[in-house]
Amino acid sequence: MSILKQKNGRNSKYFEILEDGVLVKDNFAKEVQEYKVNFTDIQDDETVFRKSKDVVLLCIALSVIFNAIFINIIINESFDLSGSMGAFVFALIMIPALVVVGLCNNEFRKENSKNLVATKPIVFFYTKKDMMDVDLFISKIKESKETTI
């Protein structure tokens, strides 16, 4: 039997070719989905999805950081804070700003995925290092499908 394991950050995928189909285990943000797709439900069509960086979201994140810095400057100048109190206020203002930017972290990454059309989704991570493995695995799925049908 043939197995493909993929990992992308905290997310992982596991694919195994069985006698009558493909077993898919998808661990996305600690939400595990496990299902089997029969060969009769798998079509020959493949689709590649490319997700690029969202420029608007990037601009919003930069705006949040710069606004937090400007608010810090205004508060320090208005209240004539001491050095240690100024550092405390800076940390207090920057923590929420950095939390917002951290929550948007996934949106800043470029991601590629390849989908093998079926009744249930068979979606592979399609990064540069995974391209050859994914294409080889899909060809094995198609070969196994032809021999069983």
Backbone as ProteinMPNN parsed JSONL, in Angstrom:
{"seq_chain_A": "MSILKQKNGRNSKYFEILEDGVLVKDNFAKEVQEYKVNFTDIQDDETVFRKSKDVVLLCIALSVIFNAIFINIIINESFDLSGSMGAFVFALIMIPALVVVGLCNNEFRKENSKNLVATKPIVFFYTKKDMMDVDLFISKIKESKETTI", "coords_chain_A": {"N_chain_A": [[0.837, -1.186, 0.0], [0.332, 2.324, -0.463], [1.498, 5.31, 1.038], [1.114, 8.705, 2.005], [2.378, 11.341, 3.799], [1.898, 14.563, 5.061], [2.961, 17.76, 6.26], [2.266, 20.974, 7.363], [3.076, 23.642, 8.971], [1.092, 23.831, 11.809], [-0.736, 22.106, 10.837], [-1.609, 18.927, 9.491], [-1.616, 16.191, 7.147], [-2.707, 12.97, 6.128], [-2.552, 10.351, 3.905], [-3.653, 7.315, 2.563], [-3.483, 4.662, 0.331], [-5.877, 2.294, -0.117], [-7.291, -1.009, -0.698], [-9.762, -0.582, -1.932], [-10.111, 2.134, -2.096], [-9.228, 5.474, -0.937], [-7.835, 6.422, 2.089], [-8.262, 9.203, 4.116], [-6.845, 11.401, 6.377], [-7.198, 14.301, 8.022], [-5.736, 16.776, 9.794], [-6.496, 19.666, 10.918], [-5.76, 22.508, 12.498], [-5.984, 21.249, 14.986], [-8.386, 19.954, 14.671], [-9.603, 17.0, 13.807], [-10.274, 15.152, 10.942], [-11.421, 12.191, 9.545], [-11.809, 10.035, 6.907], [-12.978, 7.853, 4.261], [-12.503, 7.561, 0.794], [-13.997, 6.098, -1.871], [-12.758, 4.403, -4.809], [-14.523, 4.542, -6.958], [-15.755, 6.943, -6.563], [-13.889, 8.833, -7.156], [-12.701, 11.16, -9.447], [-10.917, 11.966, -12.524], [-10.04, 14.55, -12.663], [-7.949, 17.28, -11.746], [-7.172, 20.012, -9.633], [-5.408, 22.989, -9.035], [-4.958, 25.191, -6.406], [-4.054, 28.467, -5.69], [-3.162, 30.552, -3.165], [-2.593, 33.823, -2.562], [-0.79, 36.495, -0.897], [-2.743, 38.724, 1.056], [-3.068, 41.925, 0.262], [-4.509, 44.082, 1.301], [-5.108, 43.26, 3.919], [-2.511, 43.093, 4.893], [-1.775, 45.799, 4.79], [-3.594, 46.798, 6.675], [-2.663, 45.529, 9.007], [-0.072, 46.658, 9.237], [-0.869, 49.294, 9.585], [-2.175, 49.139, 12.073], [0.002, 48.585, 13.759], [1.657, 50.9, 13.354], [-0.141, 52.912, 14.175], [-0.416, 52.223, 16.873], [2.173, 52.78, 17.764], [2.254, 55.557, 17.272], [0.206, 56.415, 19.013], [1.404, 55.762, 21.41], [3.578, 57.55, 21.373], [2.198, 60.002, 21.474], [0.893, 59.79, 23.999], [3.14, 59.605, 25.695], [4.354, 62.123, 25.232], [2.288, 63.877, 25.981], [1.758, 63.365, 28.712], [4.245, 63.482, 29.817], [5.918, 61.229, 30.617], [8.021, 59.144, 32.708], [11.072, 57.281, 31.997], [10.844, 54.49, 32.67], [8.106, 54.261, 33.087], [7.206, 55.064, 30.592], [8.149, 52.929, 29.019], [6.584, 50.896, 30.073], [3.985, 51.742, 29.336], [4.321, 51.677, 26.567], [4.676, 48.882, 26.166], [2.178, 48.045, 27.079], [0.474, 49.148, 25.183], [1.429, 48.028, 22.806], [1.05, 45.243, 23.047], [-1.753, 44.453, 22.502], [-1.784, 45.274, 19.805], [0.19, 43.665, 18.596], [-0.964, 41.188, 19.079], [-3.197, 41.287, 17.395], [-1.898, 41.397, 14.889], [-0.564, 38.945, 15.028], [-2.734, 37.163, 14.99], [-3.511, 37.429, 12.396], [-1.58, 36.1, 11.027], [-1.703, 33.688, 9.469], [-2.914, 34.602, 7.161], [-0.929, 35.977, 5.872], [0.733, 34.25, 4.591], [1.792, 32.584, 1.612], [-0.016, 30.078, 0.002], [-0.351, 26.923, -1.516], [-2.469, 24.489, -2.888], [-3.511, 21.239, -3.937], [-6.182, 19.689, -5.496], [-7.869, 16.704, -5.802], [-10.51, 15.761, -7.668], [-13.404, 14.554, -6.19], [-16.157, 12.865, -4.493], [-15.914, 13.344, -1.793], [-13.662, 15.633, -0.285], [-10.313, 15.513, -1.464], [-7.609, 16.88, -0.672], [-4.433, 18.143, -1.122], [-1.416, 19.454, 0.37], [0.481, 21.65, -1.556], [3.212, 22.541, -1.844], [6.474, 23.696, -2.931], [8.344, 21.747, -2.174], [6.699, 19.556, -1.873], [5.517, 18.993, -4.326], [6.416, 17.01, -6.254], [6.081, 14.613, -4.8], [3.321, 14.656, -4.301], [2.234, 14.638, -6.92], [3.207, 12.152, -7.8], [1.913, 10.473, -5.96], [-0.774, 10.929, -6.616], [-0.792, 9.859, -9.183], [-0.376, 7.188, -8.492], [-2.757, 6.702, -7.152], [-4.55, 6.889, -9.296], [-3.63, 4.759, -10.882], [-4.171, 2.594, -9.144], [-6.9, 2.835, -9.027], [-7.634, 2.229, -11.678], [-6.854, -0.452, -11.855], [-8.557, -1.717, -10.066], [-11.123, -1.194, -10.927]], "CA_chain_A": [[0.0, 0.0, 0.0], [1.098, 3.549, -0.58], [1.158, 6.284, 2.077], [1.683, 10.048, 1.881], [2.199, 12.172, 4.998], [2.275, 15.955, 4.818], [2.871, 18.658, 7.413], [2.395, 22.385, 7.005], [2.837, 24.366, 10.222], [0.394, 22.992, 12.786], [-1.67, 21.251, 10.109], [-1.007, 17.747, 8.88], [-2.507, 15.352, 6.343], [-2.254, 11.593, 5.96], [-3.289, 9.685, 2.837], [-3.246, 5.927, 2.377], [-4.23, 3.965, -0.709], [-6.366, 0.989, 0.317], [-7.687, -1.867, -1.814], [-10.955, -0.088, -2.617], [-10.233, 3.586, -2.022], [-8.17, 6.26, -0.298], [-8.105, 6.86, 3.45], [-7.79, 10.574, 4.309], [-6.866, 11.935, 7.739], [-6.864, 15.721, 7.919], [-5.624, 17.401, 11.104], [-6.447, 21.098, 10.651], [-5.905, 23.29, 13.731], [-6.382, 20.297, 16.022], [-9.681, 19.365, 14.333], [-9.232, 15.833, 13.017], [-11.293, 14.536, 10.101], [-10.945, 10.944, 8.963], [-12.828, 9.45, 6.043], [-12.487, 7.039, 3.152], [-13.086, 7.882, -0.5], [-13.925, 4.935, -2.76], [-12.228, 4.691, -6.144], [-15.622, 4.887, -7.868], [-16.129, 8.336, -6.304], [-12.771, 9.7, -7.531], [-12.622, 11.485, -10.871], [-9.545, 12.187, -12.987], [-9.742, 15.987, -12.699], [-7.109, 17.844, -10.69], [-7.214, 21.465, -9.588], [-4.411, 23.607, -8.159], [-5.395, 26.469, -5.85], [-2.946, 29.29, -5.209], [-3.614, 31.65, -2.318], [-1.503, 34.792, -2.42], [-0.899, 37.381, 0.256], [-3.799, 39.716, 0.975], [-2.417, 43.23, 0.398], [-5.329, 44.931, 2.17], [-4.892, 42.821, 5.291], [-1.149, 43.488, 5.239], [-1.816, 47.242, 5.055], [-4.302, 46.997, 7.945], [-1.77, 45.116, 10.094], [0.946, 47.701, 9.377], [-1.548, 50.463, 10.13], [-2.398, 48.903, 13.502], [1.285, 48.742, 14.455], [2.073, 52.306, 13.33], [-1.059, 53.682, 15.031], [-0.066, 51.947, 18.267], [3.398, 53.533, 18.051], [1.897, 56.98, 17.342], [-0.542, 56.627, 20.265], [2.404, 55.727, 22.466], [4.313, 58.825, 21.341], [1.288, 61.066, 21.943], [0.701, 59.646, 25.444], [4.398, 59.951, 26.366], [4.552, 63.574, 25.143], [1.217, 64.592, 26.692], [1.837, 63.179, 30.15], [5.654, 63.592, 30.199], [6.17, 60.03, 31.417], [9.422, 58.79, 32.94], [11.554, 56.216, 31.111], [10.276, 53.178, 32.994], [6.658, 54.332, 32.867], [7.037, 55.102, 29.138], [8.332, 51.562, 28.521], [5.409, 50.136, 30.49], [2.87, 52.161, 28.477], [4.62, 51.151, 25.239], [4.354, 47.45, 26.189], [0.732, 47.913, 27.244], [-0.175, 49.498, 23.913], [1.873, 47.143, 21.726], [0.568, 43.865, 23.203], [-2.947, 44.198, 21.665], [-1.459, 45.448, 18.385], [0.901, 42.474, 18.143], [-1.924, 40.075, 19.086], [-3.977, 41.408, 16.151], [-1.015, 41.003, 13.784], [-0.337, 37.505, 15.169], [-3.93, 36.443, 14.561], [-3.575, 37.511, 10.934], [-0.375, 35.467, 10.506], [-2.02, 32.73, 8.403], [-3.289, 35.306, 5.945], [0.248, 36.559, 5.249], [1.492, 33.21, 3.913], [1.331, 32.066, 0.333], [-0.308, 28.662, 0.122], [-0.812, 26.214, -2.696], [-3.039, 23.179, -2.61], [-3.96, 20.517, -5.121], [-7.412, 18.983, -5.19], [-8.28, 15.622, -6.685], [-11.966, 15.869, -7.625], [-14.087, 13.365, -5.688], [-17.356, 13.237, -3.748], [-15.377, 13.914, -0.563], [-12.44, 16.338, -0.707], [-8.951, 14.992, -1.331], [-6.836, 18.106, -0.876], [-3.035, 17.977, -0.738], [-0.559, 20.628, 0.397], [1.201, 21.619, -2.829], [4.37, 23.429, -1.774], [7.54, 23.3, -3.864], [8.97, 20.497, -1.741], [5.715, 18.478, -1.935], [4.928, 18.839, -5.661], [6.741, 15.723, -6.881], [5.459, 13.543, -4.016], [1.873, 14.704, -4.513], [1.951, 14.184, -8.286], [3.46, 10.712, -7.829], [0.86, 9.815, -5.19], [-2.008, 10.999, -7.41], [-0.677, 8.87, -10.26], [-0.586, 5.88, -7.875], [-4.202, 6.582, -6.914], [-5.188, 6.623, -10.585], [-3.273, 3.385, -11.264], [-4.917, 1.678, -8.289], [-8.295, 2.943, -9.428], [-7.789, 1.512, -12.95], [-6.702, -1.895, -11.655], [-9.676, -2.257, -9.296], [-12.409, -0.99, -11.614]], "C_chain_A": [[0.882, 1.249, 0.0], [0.579, 4.581, 0.43], [1.84, 7.607, 1.759], [1.345, 10.815, 3.146], [2.686, 13.566, 4.668], [2.106, 16.758, 6.096], [3.119, 20.074, 6.932], [2.052, 23.199, 8.243], [2.224, 23.426, 11.249], [-0.541, 21.996, 12.122], [-0.941, 20.061, 9.503], [-2.078, 16.96, 8.134], [-1.86, 13.982, 6.187], [-3.15, 10.946, 4.912], [-2.751, 8.267, 2.7], [-4.132, 5.297, 1.306], [-4.576, 2.57, -0.193], [-6.762, 0.174, -0.909], [-8.847, -1.29, -2.617], [-11.122, 1.425, -2.563], [-9.029, 4.23, -1.355], [-8.646, 6.687, 1.079], [-7.475, 8.235, 3.634], [-7.937, 10.941, 5.785], [-6.35, 13.364, 7.652], [-6.888, 16.326, 9.309], [-5.404, 18.891, 10.874], [-6.764, 21.842, 11.942], [-6.519, 22.441, 14.836], [-7.809, 19.772, 15.847], [-9.399, 18.225, 13.362], [-10.449, 15.307, 12.254], [-10.682, 13.284, 9.493], [-12.083, 10.343, 8.158], [-12.165, 8.675, 4.916], [-13.242, 7.444, 1.896], [-12.898, 6.666, -1.398], [-13.407, 5.351, -4.128], [-13.323, 5.092, -7.128], [-16.045, 6.347, -7.716], [-15.055, 9.326, -6.734], [-12.775, 9.907, -9.04], [-11.168, 11.745, -11.241], [-9.129, 13.652, -12.97], [-8.918, 16.406, -11.483], [-7.171, 19.361, -10.783], [-6.147, 21.966, -8.628], [-4.939, 24.975, -7.727], [-4.17, 27.208, -5.327], [-3.535, 30.467, -4.434], [-2.435, 32.59, -2.124], [-1.751, 35.666, -1.19], [-1.987, 38.412, 0.01], [-3.194, 41.085, 1.287], [-3.193, 44.135, 1.356], [-5.11, 44.555, 3.634], [-3.487, 43.181, 5.768], [-1.09, 44.979, 5.578], [-2.515, 47.54, 6.383], [-3.399, 46.629, 9.123], [-0.671, 46.154, 10.319], [0.348, 48.971, 9.983], [-1.783, 50.322, 11.633], [-1.103, 49.111, 14.277], [1.722, 50.205, 14.497], [1.16, 53.177, 14.19], [-0.76, 53.445, 16.5], [1.195, 52.714, 18.659], [3.088, 55.025, 18.176], [1.107, 57.298, 18.617], [0.423, 56.634, 21.442], [3.181, 57.046, 22.53], [3.448, 59.953, 21.888], [1.094, 60.984, 23.453], [1.97, 60.036, 26.192], [4.645, 61.455, 26.349], [3.513, 64.338, 25.97], [1.381, 64.514, 28.2], [3.267, 63.242, 30.685], [6.062, 62.45, 31.139], [7.666, 59.794, 31.586], [9.794, 57.619, 32.026], [10.914, 54.877, 31.388], [8.769, 53.162, 32.771], [6.359, 54.385, 31.373], [7.183, 53.721, 28.525], [7.132, 50.692, 28.88], [4.208, 50.46, 29.609], [3.078, 51.632, 27.056], [4.257, 49.667, 25.161], [2.85, 47.232, 26.272], [-0.017, 48.204, 25.952], [0.187, 48.49, 22.819], [1.354, 45.712, 21.849], [-0.708, 43.624, 22.391], [-2.655, 44.33, 20.167], [-0.758, 44.206, 17.845], [0.008, 41.233, 18.165], [-2.758, 40.096, 17.807], [-3.14, 40.963, 14.956], [-0.743, 39.501, 13.839], [-1.531, 36.679, 14.723], [-4.072, 36.44, 13.041], [-2.413, 36.777, 10.264], [-0.665, 34.498, 9.357], [-2.355, 33.424, 7.098], [-2.09, 35.892, 5.215], [1.041, 35.533, 4.446], [0.901, 32.907, 2.543], [1.104, 30.574, 0.518], [-0.783, 28.118, -1.208], [-1.395, 24.891, -2.248], [-3.509, 22.558, -3.912], [-5.122, 19.635, -4.707], [-7.651, 17.914, -6.245], [-9.794, 15.539, -6.566], [-12.57, 14.528, -7.226], [-15.335, 13.828, -4.926], [-16.997, 13.826, -2.387], [-14.033, 14.536, -0.917], [-11.162, 15.552, -0.446], [-8.039, 16.154, -1.698], [-5.442, 17.906, -0.294], [-2.39, 19.349, -0.574], [0.3, 20.548, -0.86], [2.325, 22.648, -2.819], [5.434, 22.917, -2.737], [8.165, 21.966, -3.471], [8.017, 19.307, -1.846], [5.22, 18.157, -3.34], [5.177, 17.457, -6.267], [6.063, 14.568, -6.144], [3.957, 13.489, -4.256], [1.518, 14.197, -5.905], [2.159, 12.669, -8.424], [2.352, 9.949, -7.105], [-0.462, 9.822, -5.957], [-1.948, 10.005, -8.559], [-0.859, 7.449, -9.717], [-2.066, 5.648, -7.575], [-4.912, 6.216, -8.205], [-4.88, 5.219, -11.087], [-4.067, 2.37, -10.459], [-6.393, 1.68, -8.669], [-8.54, 2.131, -10.698], [-7.698, -0.007, -12.756], [-7.88, -2.505, -10.898], [-11.011, -2.133, -10.017], [-12.502, -1.797, -12.87]], "O_chain_A": [[2.038, 1.208, 0.42], [-0.627, 4.704, 0.643], [2.984, 7.64, 1.305], [0.179, 10.93, 3.524], [3.748, 13.741, 4.07], [1.226, 16.478, 6.911], [4.064, 20.336, 6.188], [0.878, 23.424, 8.536], [2.767, 22.356, 11.528], [-1.086, 21.122, 12.797], [0.201, 20.177, 9.057], [-3.269, 17.045, 8.437], [-0.638, 13.853, 6.122], [-4.375, 10.992, 5.027], [-1.539, 8.048, 2.72], [-5.359, 5.383, 1.362], [-3.694, 1.772, 0.124], [-6.584, 0.63, -2.038], [-8.92, -1.477, -3.832], [-12.171, 1.943, -2.946], [-7.965, 3.624, -1.224], [-9.733, 7.246, 1.222], [-6.293, 8.421, 3.345], [-9.015, 10.809, 6.365], [-5.208, 13.602, 7.258], [-7.943, 16.387, 9.94], [-4.276, 19.334, 10.66], [-7.897, 21.81, 12.424], [-7.449, 22.862, 15.525], [-8.377, 19.206, 16.78], [-9.0, 18.462, 12.222], [-11.505, 15.052, 12.833], [-9.56, 13.312, 8.986], [-13.189, 10.162, 8.668], [-10.971, 8.815, 4.652], [-14.456, 7.646, 1.922], [-11.769, 6.251, -1.657], [-13.586, 6.491, -4.557], [-13.082, 5.893, -8.031], [-16.627, 6.923, -8.635], [-15.28, 10.535, -6.686], [-12.843, 8.95, -9.81], [-10.292, 11.745, -10.377], [-7.968, 13.961, -13.24], [-9.15, 15.957, -10.36], [-7.218, 19.925, -11.877], [-5.996, 21.43, -7.53], [-5.314, 25.804, -8.556], [-3.35, 26.637, -4.608], [-4.3, 31.268, -4.972], [-1.401, 32.197, -1.585], [-2.793, 35.574, -0.541], [-2.139, 38.914, -1.104], [-2.85, 41.372, 2.434], [-2.591, 44.873, 2.136], [-4.946, 45.427, 4.487], [-3.302, 43.537, 6.932], [-0.431, 45.374, 6.54], [-2.09, 48.422, 7.129], [-3.373, 47.34, 10.128], [-0.368, 46.495, 11.462], [0.986, 49.639, 10.796], [-1.608, 51.284, 12.382], [-1.107, 49.743, 15.334], [2.116, 50.702, 15.552], [1.639, 54.089, 14.865], [-0.84, 54.378, 17.3], [1.276, 53.243, 19.768], [3.596, 55.689, 19.08], [1.323, 58.342, 19.231], [0.27, 57.43, 22.368], [3.41, 57.588, 23.611], [3.918, 60.77, 22.681], [1.126, 62.014, 24.128], [1.899, 60.722, 27.212], [5.099, 62.013, 27.348], [3.843, 65.347, 26.593], [1.163, 65.506, 28.895], [3.481, 63.071, 31.885], [6.483, 62.667, 32.275], [8.472, 60.182, 30.741], [8.932, 57.041, 31.364], [10.483, 54.19, 30.462], [8.217, 52.159, 32.317], [5.365, 53.814, 30.925], [6.435, 53.365, 27.615], [6.711, 49.85, 28.087], [3.491, 49.556, 29.181], [2.127, 51.191, 26.412], [3.607, 49.236, 24.208], [2.309, 46.343, 25.615], [-1.033, 47.571, 25.664], [-0.66, 48.138, 21.997], [1.231, 45.026, 20.835], [-0.748, 42.652, 21.637], [-3.21, 43.589, 19.356], [-1.08, 43.742, 16.752], [0.199, 40.323, 17.358], [-3.0, 39.05, 17.204], [-3.629, 40.226, 14.101], [-0.697, 38.848, 12.796], [-1.361, 35.609, 14.139], [-4.689, 35.539, 12.474], [-2.282, 36.833, 9.041], [0.065, 34.492, 8.366], [-2.1, 32.873, 6.027], [-2.211, 36.27, 4.05], [1.937, 35.91, 3.692], [-0.312, 32.965, 2.339], [1.928, 29.883, 1.118], [-1.526, 28.777, -1.935], [-0.875, 24.249, -1.335], [-3.86, 23.257, -4.863], [-5.059, 18.927, -3.701], [-7.634, 18.197, -7.443], [-10.314, 15.275, -5.482], [-12.287, 13.499, -7.839], [-15.547, 15.026, -4.736], [-17.696, 14.706, -1.884], [-13.328, 14.009, -1.778], [-10.956, 15.004, 0.637], [-7.736, 16.383, -2.869], [-5.288, 17.546, 0.873], [-2.749, 20.297, -1.272], [0.797, 19.472, -1.194], [2.382, 23.523, -3.683], [5.302, 21.827, -3.293], [8.479, 21.147, -4.335], [8.471, 18.164, -1.902], [4.558, 17.137, -3.531], [4.243, 16.809, -6.739], [5.533, 13.653, -6.774], [3.385, 12.409, -4.399], [0.589, 13.402, -6.051], [1.376, 11.99, -9.087], [1.903, 8.904, -7.576], [-1.19, 8.829, -5.946], [-2.953, 9.371, -8.877], [-1.428, 6.596, -10.398], [-2.569, 4.535, -7.726], [-5.775, 5.338, -8.217], [-5.75, 4.556, -11.652], [-4.581, 1.398, -11.013], [-7.051, 0.64, -8.633], [-9.541, 1.421, -10.792], [-8.4, -0.759, -13.431], [-8.174, -3.688, -11.07], [-11.935, -2.897, -9.739], [-13.516, -1.741, -13.566]]}, "name": "protein", "num_of_chains": 1, "seq": "MSILKQKNGRNSKYFEILEDGVLVKDNFAKEVQEYKVNFTDIQDDETVFRKSKDVVLLCIALSVIFNAIFINIIINESFDLSGSMGAFVFALIMIPALVVVGLCNNEFRKENSKNLVATKPIVFFYTKKDMMDVDLFISKIKESKETTI"}
